[in-house]
Amino acid sequence: MTNELLGLGGRGRTILCVLLLLVLSACGSKSTTPVVTAAPPMVAKVAGQPISQALFDYYVQKRTGQPPDKVDSGLKQRLLEELIGIEAAALAEQQSPKPGIEQEVELSRLEVLGKAAADTAGVYATPSDQDLQTAYQAYIAAQPAQEYHVAHILVATEALAVRAIDEVNHGKDFAALAKERSADDSKTRGGDLGWIAPGHLPKAFTDSVSSLKPGQYTKQPVQTPYGWHVIKLVESRPATPLPFEQVKAQLAVNLQQERREKFIQAVLANTTIERAPPRTSSN
């Protein structure tokens, strides 16, 4: 019975507390005055399960974005019918829950509580203009000095890349060869990848590009997780960081993520963690 009550969230806990108070009163109290616990206000019962006024008010505000006292009575009635339907469906699922539903509910509970704790700690507060400007200066400092306009021929093996280099060495047009041989969609553009900055492609690729002068191509095949490349540098230019307004929203997200990581680490540092020993498989 206890597990069933706990599974009903706040309402279950309220019922459990009432039962515990009654038991304690019967077992340990010397007073003959009965303990009276006021039941929370409710708006409906579904199969005997109460829907509290507090839950309904929260549902109205979540669905409408308005305080309950500002919502039209007709709309509130429709929302009450919705909530009754949700409650009925939830109770029906509890009768024969699908595999994994208890874990899904528990995980959702933990996520909601964890987010609430982080919110209380100020993790998701809007960063100040000063914090955003500081983050923007760090973003600028981390940007590469140059960006490159490159083309490539991408093939599956080193031997095919060596063959492509040999053909270019003997006068074959690079773009024409890319259209014939390249294994990615850049072949429709003669291998043109447009402008890139270091960090946007594998290091082996960008390191090779940075060693070239405009018009030059790699004399040795370059291997990346995508395959084997013959790379040509079309032109280069000084990198220009994006304006503050274009990256402001992402900087705010990054700062909130940093706060969240620090918050989690602080919580862990003050929490006793006990880990179960690793399971051993028996053959």
C-alpha positions as CSV (number, residue, x, y, z in Angstrom):
1,M,0.0,0.0,0.0
2,T,2.8,2.4,0.8
3,N,4.3,2.0,-2.6
4,E,1.0,2.7,-4.2
5,L,0.5,5.9,-2.2
6,L,4.0,7.1,-3.0
7,G,3.4,6.5,-6.7
8,L,0.6,9.0,-6.6
9,G,2.9,11.9,-6.0
10,G,1.8,14.8,-3.6
11,R,-1.7,13.4,-3.1
12,G,-0.4,10.0,-2.1
13,R,2.0,11.5,0.3
14,T,-0.8,13.6,1.9
15,I,-2.9,10.4,2.4
16,L,0.1,8.6,3.8
17,C,0.9,11.4,6.3
18,V,-2.8,11.4,7.4
19,L,-2.6,7.6,8.0
20,L,0.7,7.9,9.9
21,L,-0.8,10.6,12.1
22,L,-3.8,8.5,12.9
23,V,-1.6,5.5,13.7
24,L,0.7,7.5,16.0
25,S,-2.3,9.0,17.7
26,A,-3.8,5.7,18.4
27,C,-0.5,4.1,19.6
28,G,1.3,6.8,21.5
29,S,-1.0,9.6,22.4
30,K,-2.4,9.7,25.9
31,S,-4.9,12.4,25.0
32,T,-8.5,11.5,24.3
33,T,-8.9,14.4,21.9
34,P,-8.9,13.0,18.3
35,V,-6.4,14.4,15.9
36,V,-8.1,16.2,13.1
37,T,-6.2,16.8,9.8
38,A,-7.9,19.1,7.3
39,A,-8.0,17.6,3.9
40,P,-6.6,19.9,1.1
41,P,-9.3,21.6,-1.0
42,M,-10.2,19.5,-4.0
43,V,-12.1,20.1,-7.3
44,A,-13.1,16.6,-8.2
45,K,-12.6,12.9,-7.5
46,V,-11.8,10.3,-10.1
47,A,-12.4,6.7,-9.0
48,G,-12.2,8.0,-5.4
49,Q,-8.9,9.7,-6.1
50,P,-9.0,13.5,-5.3
51,I,-7.8,16.2,-7.7
52,S,-6.6,19.0,-5.5
53,Q,-7.4,22.6,-6.1
54,A,-3.6,23.3,-6.0
55,L,-3.0,20.8,-8.8
56,F,-5.9,22.2,-10.9
57,D,-4.7,25.8,-10.4
58,Y,-1.2,24.7,-11.6
59,Y,-2.6,22.9,-14.6
60,V,-4.7,26.0,-15.6
61,Q,-1.7,28.3,-15.3
62,K,0.6,25.9,-17.2
63,R,-1.9,25.5,-20.0
64,T,-2.9,29.1,-20.4
65,G,0.1,31.1,-19.1
66,Q,-2.3,33.1,-16.9
67,P,-3.1,33.1,-13.2
68,P,-6.2,30.9,-12.6
69,D,-8.2,33.9,-11.3
70,K,-7.7,35.6,-14.7
71,V,-9.0,32.7,-16.7
72,D,-12.6,32.5,-18.0
73,S,-14.8,30.2,-16.1
74,G,-15.8,28.3,-19.3
75,L,-12.2,27.7,-20.2
76,K,-11.4,26.5,-16.7
77,Q,-14.3,24.1,-16.9
78,R,-12.9,22.6,-20.1
79,L,-9.5,22.4,-18.5
80,L,-10.9,20.6,-15.5
81,E,-12.5,18.0,-17.9
82,E,-9.0,17.6,-19.5
83,L,-7.4,17.0,-16.1
84,I,-10.1,14.6,-15.1
85,G,-9.4,12.6,-18.3
86,I,-5.6,12.7,-17.6
87,E,-6.3,11.4,-14.1
88,A,-8.6,8.6,-15.3
89,A,-6.0,7.5,-17.9
90,A,-3.2,7.5,-15.3
91,L,-5.3,5.4,-12.9
92,A,-6.1,3.0,-15.7
93,E,-2.4,2.6,-16.5
94,Q,-1.7,1.9,-12.9
95,Q,-3.9,-1.2,-13.1
96,S,-1.6,-2.9,-15.5
97,P,1.5,-0.7,-16.2
98,K,3.5,-1.3,-19.2
99,P,7.1,-2.5,-18.7
100,G,9.4,0.3,-17.7
101,I,6.7,2.8,-16.9
102,E,7.7,3.0,-13.2
103,Q,11.2,3.8,-14.1
104,E,10.0,6.5,-16.6
105,V,7.9,8.1,-14.0
106,E,10.7,8.0,-11.4
107,L,13.1,9.5,-13.9
108,S,10.7,12.3,-14.7
109,R,10.3,13.0,-11.0
110,L,14.0,13.2,-10.6
111,E,14.5,15.5,-13.6
112,V,11.7,17.9,-12.4
113,L,13.2,18.0,-8.9
114,G,16.7,18.4,-10.2
115,K,15.7,21.3,-12.5
116,A,13.8,22.9,-9.6
117,A,16.9,22.7,-7.4
118,A,19.1,24.2,-10.1
119,D,16.6,26.9,-10.7
120,T,16.5,27.8,-7.0
121,A,20.3,28.0,-7.1
122,G,20.1,30.6,-9.9
123,V,21.5,28.3,-12.6
124,Y,18.9,29.4,-15.2
125,A,18.8,33.1,-14.3
126,T,19.4,35.4,-17.3
127,P,23.2,36.2,-17.4
128,S,24.1,39.9,-16.8
129,D,25.2,42.1,-19.7
130,Q,28.7,42.1,-18.1
131,D,28.8,38.3,-18.0
132,L,27.7,38.1,-21.6
133,Q,30.4,40.6,-22.7
134,T,33.0,38.7,-20.8
135,A,31.9,35.5,-22.5
136,Y,32.0,37.3,-25.9
137,Q,35.5,38.5,-25.4
138,A,36.5,34.9,-24.6
139,Y,34.7,33.7,-27.7
140,I,36.7,36.2,-29.8
141,A,40.0,35.2,-28.3
142,A,39.3,31.6,-29.1
143,Q,38.5,32.2,-32.8
144,P,41.2,31.2,-35.3
145,A,43.2,34.0,-37.0
146,Q,42.4,32.7,-40.5
147,E,39.6,31.0,-42.3
148,Y,40.0,29.1,-45.5
149,H,38.1,28.5,-48.8
150,V,38.8,24.9,-49.7
151,A,38.0,22.2,-52.1
152,H,38.7,18.5,-51.9
153,I,38.5,15.1,-53.6
154,L,37.3,12.5,-51.1
155,V,37.8,8.8,-51.9
156,A,37.6,5.6,-50.0
157,T,41.3,4.4,-50.0
158,E,44.8,5.8,-49.9
159,A,45.6,4.3,-53.3
160,L,42.7,6.1,-54.9
161,A,43.9,9.4,-53.3
162,V,47.4,8.8,-54.6
163,R,46.0,8.2,-58.1
164,A,44.0,11.4,-57.9
165,I,47.1,13.4,-56.9
166,D,49.0,11.9,-59.8
167,E,46.3,12.9,-62.2
168,V,46.3,16.5,-60.9
169,N,50.1,16.6,-61.1
170,H,49.8,15.7,-64.8
171,G,47.4,18.5,-65.6
172,K,43.9,17.0,-64.8
173,D,41.6,19.8,-63.7
174,F,41.0,19.5,-59.9
175,A,37.3,20.4,-60.1
176,A,36.6,18.1,-63.0
177,L,38.3,15.2,-61.1
178,A,36.3,16.0,-58.0
179,K,33.1,15.7,-60.0
180,E,34.2,12.3,-61.3
181,R,35.7,10.8,-58.2
182,S,34.6,12.5,-55.0
183,A,32.5,10.4,-52.7
184,D,30.5,13.2,-51.0
185,D,27.9,15.7,-52.2
186,S,30.6,18.3,-52.8
187,K,31.3,16.6,-56.1
188,T,28.4,18.5,-57.6
189,R,30.3,21.7,-56.9
190,G,33.7,20.4,-58.1
191,G,34.7,19.5,-54.5
192,D,34.1,23.1,-53.2
193,L,33.5,23.1,-49.4
194,G,33.3,26.8,-49.1
195,W,34.8,28.8,-46.2
196,I,35.8,26.8,-43.1
197,A,37.6,27.7,-39.9
198,P,39.9,25.4,-37.9
199,G,37.9,23.3,-35.5
200,H,35.0,22.8,-37.9
201,L,36.6,19.9,-39.6
202,P,39.0,17.1,-38.4
203,K,42.4,18.4,-37.2
204,A,44.3,16.5,-39.8
205,F,42.3,18.2,-42.5
206,T,42.7,21.8,-41.2
207,D,46.3,21.3,-40.3
208,S,47.0,20.3,-43.9
209,V,45.0,23.3,-45.2
210,S,47.0,25.7,-43.0
211,S,50.2,24.5,-44.6
212,L,49.1,25.4,-48.1
213,K,49.2,28.7,-50.1
214,P,46.2,29.7,-52.3
215,G,46.1,27.5,-55.4
216,Q,48.2,24.7,-53.9
217,Y,46.9,21.2,-53.1
218,T,48.2,18.4,-50.8
219,K,50.9,16.2,-52.4
220,Q,50.2,13.4,-49.9
221,P,46.7,11.9,-49.1
222,V,45.1,13.2,-45.9
223,Q,43.2,10.7,-43.8
224,T,40.2,11.6,-41.6
225,P,37.2,9.6,-40.3
226,Y,35.4,10.5,-43.6
227,G,38.0,8.8,-45.8
228,W,41.1,10.0,-47.8
229,H,41.3,13.5,-49.1
230,V,43.2,15.5,-51.7
231,I,42.8,19.1,-50.4
232,K,43.1,22.3,-52.4
233,L,43.3,25.8,-50.8
234,V,41.4,28.2,-53.0
235,E,41.9,31.4,-50.9
236,S,42.3,32.5,-47.3
237,R,41.4,35.6,-45.3
238,P,41.5,36.9,-41.7
239,A,38.7,35.3,-39.6
240,T,35.9,37.7,-38.6
241,P,34.1,36.8,-35.4
242,L,30.3,36.9,-35.5
243,P,28.8,40.1,-34.0
244,F,27.8,40.1,-30.4
245,E,24.0,40.2,-31.1
246,Q,24.3,37.1,-33.3
247,V,25.9,35.0,-30.6
248,K,24.3,36.5,-27.5
249,A,21.6,33.9,-27.1
250,Q,24.1,31.0,-27.5
251,L,26.5,32.7,-25.1
252,A,23.7,32.8,-22.5
253,V,23.0,29.1,-23.0
254,N,26.7,28.3,-22.6
255,L,26.9,30.3,-19.4
256,Q,23.8,28.5,-18.0
257,Q,25.3,25.2,-18.9
258,E,28.6,26.1,-17.1
259,R,26.5,27.1,-14.0
260,R,24.7,23.8,-14.1
261,E,27.9,21.8,-14.2
262,K,29.3,23.8,-11.3
263,F,26.0,23.3,-9.4
264,I,26.1,19.6,-9.9
265,Q,29.7,19.3,-8.8
266,A,28.9,21.4,-5.7
267,V,25.9,19.2,-4.8
268,L,28.0,16.0,-5.4
269,A,30.7,17.3,-3.2
270,N,28.3,17.6,-0.3
271,T,26.4,14.3,-0.9
272,T,27.3,10.9,0.4
273,I,27.4,8.5,-2.6
274,E,27.4,4.7,-2.1
275,R,27.8,2.6,-5.2
276,A,26.8,-1.0,-5.5
277,P,29.6,-3.4,-6.3
278,P,29.9,-4.4,-9.9
279,R,27.8,-7.4,-10.9
280,T,29.7,-10.6,-11.8
281,S,28.2,-12.8,-14.4
282,S,27.9,-16.5,-13.5
283,N,28.6,-19.1,-16.2
